[in-house]
Amino acid sequence: MTSTVPALSTRTAEDSALQAVFLDMDGTLVDTEGFWWDAEKEVFAGLGHRLDEAWRDVVVGGPMTRSAGFLIESTGADITLPELTVLLNNRFEARIGNGVPLMPGAARLLAELRAYDIPMALVSASHRRIIDRILQSFGPDTFALTVAGDEIARTKPHPDPYLHAAARLGAEPARCAVVEDTATGVASAEAAGCRVVAVPSVAPIAPADGRVVVGSLEEVDLAFLRTLITGMN
């Protein structure tokens, strides 16, 4: 089989323009947004409440505190935020016990970035316990850094997770490409000054300056990510 990765000697000085790639997890690399919604519906059914399907777009992609808080307020469920957070994480973790499906194109993209030694960070609003479980679906050395929503004082849509990732990897945010699937994640990355590829998973995302919207990760490769950075100069 012929490799699609050119030899090291053919790479140009322009390659260094892209300093790092940051990727969201749920709905971007792994097909788990439906798992989360199902977990939420099951937990609230146990509490005697039925979730409105229209709420799915509200809770997708957000930090656990925001999503859980919204659902408590909307349903009037008699449960505290910390209690609900534990129930949701437990139910979701049970659902992914047999592994999680990767999004189309995810394995290929990660392999290409590894082949070129492009630093990668997984930046998620999910809690550390969930990230560590899902990381088993990837190679142990895939990411140089992982950022969990419960390890940052302000998670998405604030810029802090992506600013933290850039600082830890010694990269300029403007030289980092971010792949996200929700408006919440896109807002976080753009507020940090990163260039964004949006791959909508549940709700549509409109194109904008510094942002490209694609249909799936099958449309994203290293050359494509580099154009996000070189195109801004």
Beta strands, then each sheet from edge to edge (+ up, - down):
strand 1: 20-23
strand 2: 120-123
strand 3: 145-147
strand 4: 176-180
strand 5: 195-198
strand 6: 211-213
sheet 1: 3+ 2+ 1+ 4+ 5+ 6+
end
